[in-house]
């Protein structure tokens, strides 16, 4: 006969809660110890009770495990930062390419090329730009001579 399923929720009775914590803490420590032996893994377990009492287990030195954890998380954060940085610059390059394409199209239109795809209002806008540029050039020409 197997064990019955229990509902995972806070145990209201303080004595039962303390007994369950003690038993499960011992079981958790045993599992951590078995994992470290069977798999040659570095295992560190830090546990605080509801009364803020500290329990811990380390397969080697707890300091070396924490140092290893800190080093790996820093490396992981650096890798994430690098990935985000690369994605930012890829978006920036795409945006600049799009701007360059727009400027090249505008230049060709100002030179009188590729006008067949433009609507009437776009042609009027292009005409006003050309007129303003022509006035600016004539003004400079008068000032120089």
C-alpha positions as CSV (number, residue, x, y, z in Angstrom):
1,X,0.0,0.0,0.0
2,X,1.4,3.4,-1.0
3,X,1.3,6.7,0.7
4,X,-1.7,8.9,0.2
5,X,-1.4,12.2,-1.7
6,X,-1.4,15.3,0.5
7,X,-2.4,18.8,-0.5
8,X,0.6,21.1,-0.5
9,X,-0.3,24.1,1.7
10,X,0.8,25.6,4.9
11,X,0.3,23.3,7.9
12,X,-1.7,25.3,10.4
13,X,-0.8,23.3,13.6
14,X,2.5,24.6,14.9
15,X,3.7,21.3,16.4
16,X,2.8,19.3,13.2
17,X,4.5,22.0,11.1
18,X,7.7,21.8,13.2
19,X,7.8,18.0,13.0
20,X,7.2,18.0,9.3
21,X,10.0,20.6,8.8
22,X,12.4,18.6,10.9
23,X,11.7,15.3,9.0
24,X,11.8,16.9,5.5
25,X,14.9,18.9,6.4
26,X,16.7,15.6,7.3
27,X,15.4,14.0,4.0
28,X,16.5,17.0,2.0
29,X,20.0,16.9,3.5
30,X,20.2,13.1,2.9
31,X,19.2,13.6,-0.8
32,X,21.8,16.4,-1.2
33,X,24.5,14.1,0.4
34,X,23.5,11.2,-1.9
35,X,23.6,13.5,-5.0
36,X,27.1,14.7,-4.2
37,X,28.4,11.2,-3.6
38,X,26.7,9.5,-6.6
39,X,27.3,12.2,-9.2
40,X,30.5,13.7,-7.8
41,X,28.7,17.1,-7.7
42,X,29.4,20.0,-5.5
43,X,26.2,20.5,-3.5
44,X,25.5,23.4,-1.1
45,X,22.2,23.6,0.9
46,X,21.3,26.6,3.0
47,X,18.0,26.4,4.9
48,X,16.4,28.8,7.3
49,X,13.5,27.7,9.5
50,X,10.4,29.9,10.3
51,X,12.2,30.8,13.5
52,X,15.2,32.0,11.5
53,X,17.4,29.1,12.5
54,X,20.2,28.3,10.0
55,X,20.7,24.7,8.7
56,X,23.3,24.0,6.0
57,X,25.1,21.2,4.2
58,X,28.0,21.4,1.9
59,X,29.7,18.5,0.0
60,X,32.9,20.5,0.0
61,X,33.6,23.9,1.6
62,X,30.5,26.1,1.5
63,X,32.8,29.1,0.7
64,X,34.1,27.4,-2.5
65,X,30.6,26.5,-3.6
66,X,29.4,30.1,-3.1
67,X,32.5,31.5,-4.8
68,X,31.8,29.1,-7.8
69,X,28.2,30.2,-7.9
70,X,29.1,33.9,-7.8
71,X,31.6,33.5,-10.6
72,X,29.2,31.6,-12.8
73,X,26.4,34.0,-12.3
74,X,28.6,37.0,-13.1
75,X,29.8,35.2,-16.3
76,X,26.1,34.5,-17.1
77,X,25.1,38.1,-16.6
78,X,28.0,39.2,-18.8
79,X,26.9,36.8,-21.5
80,X,23.4,38.1,-21.3
81,X,24.6,41.7,-21.4
82,X,26.8,40.9,-24.5
83,X,23.8,39.3,-26.2
84,X,21.6,42.3,-25.5
85,X,24.4,44.6,-26.7
86,X,24.7,42.6,-29.9
87,X,20.9,42.7,-30.5
88,X,20.9,46.5,-29.8
89,X,23.6,47.1,-32.4
90,X,21.9,44.8,-34.9
91,X,18.7,46.8,-34.6
92,X,20.8,50.1,-34.9
93,X,22.5,48.8,-38.1
94,X,19.1,47.8,-39.6
95,X,17.7,51.3,-38.7
96,X,20.7,53.0,-40.3
97,X,20.5,50.9,-43.4
98,X,16.8,51.8,-43.7
99,X,17.7,55.5,-43.3
100,X,20.5,55.2,-45.9
101,X,18.1,53.5,-48.4
102,X,15.5,56.4,-47.8
103,X,18.2,59.0,-48.4
104,X,19.4,57.3,-51.6
105,X,15.9,57.2,-52.9
106,X,15.4,60.9,-52.0
107,X,18.6,61.7,-53.8
108,X,17.7,59.8,-56.9
109,X,14.3,61.6,-57.0
110,X,15.9,65.0,-56.6
111,X,18.1,64.1,-59.5
112,X,15.0,63.3,-61.6
113,X,15.3,59.5,-61.5
114,X,12.6,57.0,-60.4
115,X,9.7,59.5,-60.4
116,X,7.2,57.2,-62.1
117,X,6.1,55.6,-58.8
118,X,5.4,58.9,-57.0
119,X,1.9,60.3,-56.4
120,X,0.9,63.9,-57.3
121,X,1.3,65.2,-53.8
122,X,4.8,63.7,-53.5
123,X,5.7,65.3,-56.8
124,X,4.5,68.6,-55.5
125,X,6.5,68.3,-52.4
126,X,9.6,67.3,-54.4
127,X,9.0,70.4,-56.7
128,X,8.8,72.7,-53.6
129,X,12.1,71.2,-52.2
130,X,13.8,71.8,-55.6
131,X,12.5,75.4,-55.7
132,X,13.7,76.2,-52.2
133,X,17.1,74.7,-53.0
134,X,17.3,76.7,-56.2
135,X,16.5,79.9,-54.3
136,X,19.2,79.1,-51.8
137,X,21.8,78.5,-54.5
138,X,20.9,81.8,-56.3
139,X,21.1,83.7,-53.1
140,X,24.6,82.3,-52.4
141,X,25.6,83.0,-56.0
142,X,24.6,86.7,-55.6
143,X,26.5,87.0,-52.4
144,X,29.7,85.6,-53.8
145,X,29.7,87.9,-56.9
